[in-house]
Amino acid sequence: MLSYHLQSALGDLKDLINITQDDIEDIKLAKNNPQFDRLSLKEEKLKSFESKKAMIDHEISNLMSSNPEMDLPQLLNEEQHNYLDQLKIELSNLREVNKKYARLVLSVSNLYNTFLERLVPTEMQGYNKVASKDPSILEVRV
């Protein structure tokens, strides 16, 4: 059962990596809608992975409590060790892909905020930014 959960969690991680890579490609092409459309799928895969991780933890806990005299590496077979190694690699890959995506999202966010600041000037009122009360926010020149 542990092998099944490990394999299934590995599949979820690979799916999350692929979805995030699709998001990276779409943000480069300024395609926002496909990214928003994938949000629910991404959340579903994340919940699925978290659920499978909890089942893996439960299975490992059962193995350790039923064999207290043995260490964990001795309790797992070679296939399970391979799945755990692959999970570590894929988690690292997901981390790197998420970092790349986050940098792109931050850059795009800063770009849009800069555009907005130039179009609609703001003033600081205490710690809050509010739109300028100047009646001529936009000036039209012919």
C-alpha positions as CSV (number, residue, x, y, z in Angstrom):
1,M,0.0,0.0,0.0
2,L,2.9,2.4,0.8
3,S,4.3,1.9,-2.7
4,Y,1.0,2.8,-4.2
5,H,0.7,6.0,-2.2
6,L,4.3,6.9,-3.1
7,Q,3.8,6.3,-6.8
8,S,0.5,8.3,-6.7
9,A,2.1,11.2,-4.9
10,L,4.9,11.2,-7.4
11,G,2.4,11.5,-10.2
12,D,0.7,14.4,-8.5
13,L,4.1,16.2,-8.2
14,K,4.9,15.7,-11.8
15,D,1.4,17.0,-12.8
16,L,2.0,20.1,-10.6
17,I,5.4,20.7,-12.2
18,N,3.8,20.4,-15.7
19,I,1.0,22.8,-14.8
20,T,3.4,25.4,-13.4
21,Q,5.6,25.1,-16.5
22,D,2.5,25.7,-18.6
23,D,1.8,28.8,-16.4
24,I,5.4,30.0,-17.1
25,E,5.0,29.7,-20.8
26,D,1.6,31.5,-20.7
27,I,2.8,34.3,-18.6
28,K,5.7,34.9,-21.1
29,L,3.1,35.2,-23.8
30,A,0.7,37.4,-21.7
31,K,-2.0,34.7,-21.7
32,N,-3.8,35.2,-18.4
33,N,-7.0,33.3,-18.9
34,P,-5.4,29.8,-19.3
35,Q,-3.5,30.4,-16.1
36,F,-6.7,31.3,-14.2
37,D,-8.4,28.3,-15.8
38,R,-5.7,26.0,-14.4
39,L,-6.0,27.3,-10.9
40,S,-8.7,24.9,-9.8
41,L,-6.8,22.0,-11.3
42,K,-3.6,23.1,-9.6
43,E,-5.4,23.4,-6.2
44,E,-7.0,19.9,-6.7
45,K,-3.6,18.4,-7.4
46,L,-2.1,20.1,-4.4
47,K,-4.8,18.8,-2.1
48,S,-4.4,15.3,-3.6
49,F,-0.7,15.4,-3.0
50,E,-1.2,16.6,0.6
51,S,-3.7,13.8,1.2
52,K,-1.3,11.2,-0.2
53,K,1.5,12.5,1.8
54,A,-0.6,12.1,5.0
55,M,-1.3,8.5,3.9
56,I,2.4,7.9,3.4
57,D,3.1,9.3,6.8
58,H,0.4,7.0,8.3
59,E,1.7,3.9,6.5
60,I,5.3,4.6,7.6
61,S,4.1,5.3,11.2
62,N,2.3,1.9,11.1
63,L,5.4,0.1,9.8
64,M,7.6,1.7,12.5
65,S,5.2,1.0,15.4
66,S,4.7,-2.7,14.3
67,N,8.5,-3.1,14.0
68,P,10.1,-0.9,16.7
69,E,13.3,-2.9,16.7
70,M,14.1,-2.0,13.1
71,D,15.1,1.3,11.5
72,L,13.0,2.8,8.7
73,P,15.6,2.1,5.9
74,Q,15.4,-1.6,6.9
75,L,11.6,-1.6,6.7
76,L,11.3,-0.3,3.2
77,N,12.0,-2.4,0.1
78,E,14.1,-1.2,-2.8
79,E,11.1,0.0,-4.8
80,Q,10.0,2.2,-1.9
81,H,13.4,3.6,-1.5
82,N,13.5,4.5,-5.2
83,Y,10.1,6.2,-5.0
84,L,11.3,8.2,-2.0
85,D,14.4,9.3,-3.9
86,Q,12.3,10.3,-6.9
87,L,9.9,12.2,-4.6
88,K,12.9,14.2,-3.2
89,I,14.0,15.0,-6.7
90,E,10.6,16.0,-7.9
91,L,10.0,18.2,-4.8
92,S,13.2,20.0,-5.6
93,N,12.2,20.4,-9.2
94,L,8.8,21.8,-8.1
95,R,10.5,24.2,-5.8
96,E,12.7,25.5,-8.7
97,V,9.8,25.8,-11.1
98,N,7.8,27.6,-8.5
99,K,10.7,30.1,-7.8
100,K,10.9,30.8,-11.6
101,Y,7.2,31.3,-11.8
102,A,7.1,33.5,-8.7
103,R,9.8,35.8,-10.2
104,L,7.8,36.2,-13.4
105,V,4.6,36.9,-11.5
106,L,6.4,39.5,-9.4
107,S,7.8,41.2,-12.5
108,V,4.5,41.4,-14.2
109,S,2.8,42.6,-11.0
110,N,5.4,45.4,-10.7
111,L,4.9,46.3,-14.3
112,Y,1.1,46.6,-13.9
113,N,1.5,48.6,-10.6
114,T,3.9,51.0,-12.3
115,F,1.5,51.5,-15.2
116,L,-1.4,52.1,-12.7
117,E,0.7,54.6,-10.7
118,R,1.4,56.5,-13.9
119,L,-2.2,56.5,-15.0
120,V,-3.9,57.2,-11.6
121,P,-1.5,59.1,-9.3
122,T,-1.8,58.3,-5.6
123,E,-1.0,60.0,-2.4
124,M,-0.1,58.6,1.0
125,Q,-2.7,59.1,3.7
126,G,-1.0,57.7,6.7
127,Y,0.1,54.2,5.7
128,N,-2.5,53.9,2.9
129,K,-2.2,54.9,-0.7
130,V,-5.3,56.6,-2.1
131,A,-6.1,58.0,-5.5
132,S,-5.2,61.7,-5.9
133,K,-8.0,64.1,-5.3
134,D,-6.7,66.2,-8.2
135,P,-9.8,66.7,-10.5
136,S,-7.7,66.3,-13.6
137,I,-6.2,62.9,-13.1
138,L,-5.8,62.4,-16.8
139,E,-4.8,65.1,-19.1
140,V,-5.7,64.9,-22.7
141,R,-3.6,66.8,-25.3
142,V,-4.5,67.2,-28.9
